[in-house]
Amino acid sequence: MKLKRSTGRAKKQQLEDVIIFNVADTRFAIAANAVDEIRNMDGLAAHKSGFDQRLAKVKFTLVREKKDRDKVYFVVDASAHFRTSASKGSRVLVMRNSSVALMVDGIDRMMQISAVITMPNAFGGEERNWYRGLAVMDGKVVPVINPESFLSKGEIALLEAKTRAQSVSVETAKGAALA
């Protein structure tokens, strides 16, 4: 009997880089490739979303200079979004390929996880949209965030329209003052 060597290679476990951050007393994880930049609170401007209570979680705007034009980001207060106890943000996670940034209390570390566990059926409300799933880190279960859950496309469009309208009214007021 002749033994054949296996031609297939063992599959390597797929690892994912995540950023671990804190909001109030809760730890969360988000895919590192979903975050473009982690920054301090410098450069944030207060945002008033009085026209829509759902958007009250947007506390600030952030303007980043880009090659062709300035890019406006809407900064969501993570404690308001996740409905945790109020907290003091100290860091901002600027999302990649989005107009959203997330204000968090602090960054714990970056690490690799081997699996994201599907959300249990016990999660039935809006948290099913907030989380991609759960991961076990250091023997504790940590929610893995869905980066697209902070603001819907419609909410972003509404915020962008309001921002454009405010810019136009400020420019009009400046022009009237100069005349």
DRENDREN-69926 format. One record per residue: residue in one letter; z, y, x of N, C-alpha, C, CB in turn. Coordinates in steps of 0.001 Angstrom, whole numbers, plus 500000, padded with zeros to 6 digits. Glycine has a CB too. Example, Ala and Ser with C-alpha at 12.3 -4.5 7.8 and 13.67 -1.06 7.14 Angstrom:
residues 2
A507800494310513190507800495500512300507800496700513200509046495527511308S507080497750512850507140498940513670507870500030512900505725499402514084
***
This chain:
residues 179
M500000498834500836500000500000500000500000501236500886501204499994499046K499121502118500576498976503325501371499593504494500608497481503600501704L500448505246501274501079506410500660500208507635500883502498506638501233K500066508410499833499295509651499944500251510822500135498403509871498686R499818511739500954500574512973501108500307513869499917500211513690502427S501297514535499516501147515473498415500299516649498873502526515953497904T499314516999498086498463518138498428498985519420497796497022517882497980G499783519284496769500341520467496117501542520973496887500732520158494666R501678522255496920502827522847497594503885523165496562502426524119498381A505110523103497004506209523438496101506103524914495731507594523122496755K506293525220494466506235526605494022507480527334494504506106526691492478K507243528512495044508361529350495439508903530013494191507939530406496505Q510202530186494183510820530831493041510399532301493020512370530691493093Q509977532784491864509534534156491714510756535064491670508666534326490441L510865535968492623511982536902492670511501538272492215512591536976494096E512389539015491610512065540361491142513091541335491704512033540424489582D512614542430492277513497543486492762513942544327491576512791544367493836V515254544562491491515804545392490427516765546417491023516521544523489365I516928547505490297517896548533490646519055548388489673517267549980490596I520254548269490212521458548151489386522064549552489272522497547115490004F522314549986488037522909551310487828524011551221486782521835552338487393N524836552259486744525970552308485828525802553448484828527286552470486607V526237553160483609526344554168482562527705553938481934525160554074481493A528570554938482022529969554777481616530530553562482361530103554602480044D531032552576481663531605551401482324530677550193482260532941551051481696T529408550401481989528472549301481810527431549290482924527787549398480444R527130548090483415526081547909484425524787547496483743526500546853485483F523693548040484245522367547707483762521468547443484966521792548843482867A520342546784484715519332546574485754517995547028485199519274545073486213I517140547510486098515784547891485721514865547464486863515670549442485431A513673547027486524512716546601487549512461547753488513511382546122486904A512551547469489799512349548508490813510946549090490741512605547947492208N509959548274490380508594548797490319508351549691489102507610547650490304A509324549818488200509211550716487055509706552118487392509991550160485872V510367552244488549510975553518488943510170554131490084512462553322489363D509787555389489902509015556092490913509923556779491928508096557111490258E511055557290491456511943558050492330513357558026491772511448559503492491I514325558004492676515731558192492313516141559509492949516656556979492798R516638560420492142516972561747492658518300562242492109515871562739492316N518798563324492700520018563921492189519663564811490994520753564734493300M520588565602490543520401566387489324519741567747489567521727566593488654D519391568046490809518761569332491121517435569468490390518548569480492638G517177570683489903515891570975489283515804570651487808514839570244489986L516887570191487206516846569892485777517043571168484970517920568849485406A516284571316483899516416572451482991516896571922481646515064573231482845A517828572637481033518361572223479733517233572141478711519458573204479249H517330571151477844516323570942476795517029570906475453515509569624477031K516492571662474497517053571652473143516046570998472231517407573092472647S516476569917471590515558569195470697516002569354469255515488567696471071G516379570550468867516941570807467553516089570369466378517209572226467426F514792570207466569513919569884465442513967568418465040512510570257465773D514472567541465870514467566116465551515713565457466143513176565433466085Q516596565004465295517860564423465749517661563173466610518724564082464552R516570562428466364516312561230467172516094561579468637515095560479466635L515665562809468888515368563223470258516532563962470909514136564101470275A517700563935470270518875564591470850519292563937472162520039564560469864K518832562718472417519164562035473669518412562628474858518854560548473552V517397563460474588516696564160475668517481565426475961515195564486475285K518166565435477093519073566531477432518450567549478381520331565978478048F517491567103479197516910567972480215515415567721480336517599567756481571T514753568651481014513393568414481476513396568572482992512368569396480793L512452567938483616512298567984485056510830568239485342512796566665485736V510543569212486186509165569505486552508980569101488009508817571020486327R508026568204488224507675567779489590506276568276489905507760566220489748E506132568819491076504812569289491491503944568106491881504924570285492663K502761568064491326501770567051491655500587567744492316501323566256490386K499666566972492843498505567535493537497697568474492656497613566425494039D497394568017491436496507568799490579497246569724489611495625567875489802R498462569379489220499228570215488278500677569764488274498630570139486838D501523570579487655502930570193487530503076569140486444503819571424487215K503962568225486657504212567140485695505601567348485105504092565719486376V505700567346483778506978567522483086507499566151482675506828568459481841Y508766565901482995509442564665482600510552565023481619510015563901483846F510724564193480620511790564368479638512933563442480036511288564066478173V514081564041480324515219563300480878516117562827479743516023564177481880V516172561520479573516975560891478532518366560611479096516303559577478014D519388561015478358520766560716478725521027559249478368521784561681477993A521246558415479377521409556973479141522603556678478244521570556233480467S523687557457478359524858557181477510524535557454476039526068558041477957A523713558457475756523300558726474372522321557655473892522656560132474256H521404557246474761520416556231474383521079554895474051519398556040475508F521978554447474935522632553151474740523894553242473886522977552548476078R524214554454473449525388554697472586526679554196473225525196554019471225T526840554504474497528090554192475196528956555443475156527830553719476683S530161555352475684531001556539475734530331557589476614532417556195476265A530580558839476306529952559936477049530274559798478528530427561313476517S529307560182479336529494560052480776528879561249481476528875558739481299K529186561359482743528623562441483551527519561872484411529710563124484428G526321562274484148525210561803484948525245562393486349523900562140484273S524860561602487321524798562098488693523457561781489350525930561501489515R522681560899488739521386560498489292520356560447488174521485559122490009V519102560629488579517994560569487630516986559555488160517330561981487423L516638558601487310515590557632487626514308558133486981515960556181487125V513337558517487791512047558990487276511159557763487114511381560067488237M510721557524485890509922556341485602508489556511486111509920556055484095R507918555419486551506541555386487046505584555330485860506316554170487994N504454556009485955503407556000484924503928556397483547502777554627484843S504825557382483516505430557805482267505856559261482385506632556905481903S506228559865481278506776561221481269508275561182481027506085562081480198V508891560057481338510308559845481044511094559692482336510501558606480150A512298560249482325513273560030483384514586559665482694513430561306484319L515459558986483409516710558500482827517881559009483643516729556958482756M518815559705482987520015560204483654521107559142483565520493561549483020V521587558697484729522601557650484802523793558157485607522019556357485436D524903557428485520526108557840486241526001557591487730527313557118485697G525417556483488114525300556181489529524465554944489768526664556006490141I524002554846490995523226553682491422524173552772492183521984554093492306D524205551523491799525070550552492482524363550006493715525464549392491528R523193549419493505522437548828494612521097548326494100523232547674495277M520324547827495050519068547166494719519237545718495136517822547847495429M518730544806494316518844543391494648517680542629494029520195542815494162Q517612541356494346516580540500493767517227539547492770515821539712494874I516521539346491656516967538365490678515889537295490572517255539027489287S516306536111490200515352535000490130514851534749488719515984533742490669A515558535251487722515123534994486350515670536051485405515566533600485895V514872536353484393515325537177483281515396536256482080514371538416483022I516578536101481534516819535193480421516472535904479114518298534702480412T515760535222478255515377535778476960516611536207476182514563534757476150M516462537296475441517570537813474638518000536792473589517173539135473960P519319536553473482519800535653472432519538536243471046521302535373472612N519456535390470047519197535848468680520306536727468127519002534667467774A521475536710468756522581537556468312522218539036468431523847537254469128F521281539351469340520805540715469465519679540883468456520331541037470929G519939541612467378518950541709466323518501543120466025519481541106465098G519199544106466531518860545495466234517935546092467266520106546326466136E518080547395467446517194548094468369517386547683469819517398549566468242E518505547025470114518715546550471487517677545495471895520127545970471630R517053544853470933515983543906471277514808544650471919515507543132470013N514640545907471585513610546727472210514103547316473540513178547852471258W515397547622473611515962548240474813515901547313476020517399548653474560Y516110546013475796516282545075476899515111544095476984517597544310476741R514682543821478210513693542752478459514376541405478373513011542923479849G515654541395478665516426540163478681517718540379479433515623539021479308L518303539281479878519577539319480584519428538624481930520697538656479745A520233539059482892520243538418484205521688538180484599519502539285485275V521906537147485387523244536863485895523301537372487326523586535326485816M524265538270487572524444538864488896525917538816489250523909540327488942D526207538194490356527596538070490807528482537452489723528147539443491213G527939536490488990528710535801487962528880536579486671530041535468488493K528209537730486542528314538542485325526938538710484710528946539927485628V526900538802483394525644538996482675525350540497482618525712538376481231V524135540853483014523717542255483052522413542397482261523534542753484532P522354543359481335521104543586480600520022544144481537521343544559479414V518804543631481393517655544127482145516858545016481192516769542941482722I516715546265481568516158547296480696514639547207480580516547548665481206N514144547481479388512712547668479140512436549151479369512288547203477668P511724549530480436511540550948480754510735551731479710510863551069482082E510037551051478843509252551733477818510056552004476547508027550913477480S511334551658476548512139551779475333512814553131475165513175550718475318F512800553977476178513557555229476106512955556217475126513639555863477471L511645556371475170510940557243474235509629556568473846510684558658474858S509312556617472563508036556051472106506896557005472477508059555794470563K505673556521472392504517557375472672504475558554471717503215556573472574G504848558324470462504873559406469477505922560456469811505133558846468091E507108560010470257508161560946470634507746561768471860509471560190470915I507097561120472822506625561844474007505577562879473594506034560860475060A504652562503472718503621563442472253504263564638471549502627562731471300L505283564385470745505987565461470045506674566395471031507015564884469066L507343565819472029508027566626473048507022567434473880508869565718473972E505898566818474235504877567528475009504286568686474201503760566558475441A504061568464472913503521569532472061504516570682471969503190568993470645K505783570363471813506820571405471741506888572172473052508201570786471413T506792571468474171506842572109475485505645573037475674506879571049476604R504446572571475276503245573417475377503385574663474499501980572618474968A503898574494473287504062575620472367505051576635472938504540575126470983Q506120576156473550507088577070474156506472577807475333508337576310474608S505650577126476122504985577758477265504046578858476795504208576714478089V503299578581475728502366579565475191503130580772474664501498578946474076S504232580549473946504988581678473386505640582498474495506061581175472401V506067581876475578506640582610476713505559583438477386507291581640477732E504372582854477583503249583596478188502829584762477294502041582654478433T502811584562475973502457585617475027503486586742475094502361585054473590A504760586393475166505822587393475252505720588184476548507197586725475149K505402587505477647505230588193478926504065589170478851505005587179480064G502965588720478257501785589573478111502072590784477251500635588787477517A502817590594476175503167591710475284504092592699475985503837591187473999A504986592191476829505912593067477546505178593902478589507018592243478215L504108593347479177503343594082480182502419595126479563502530593117481017A502057594943478305501109595849477641501724597162477245500537595197476427
***
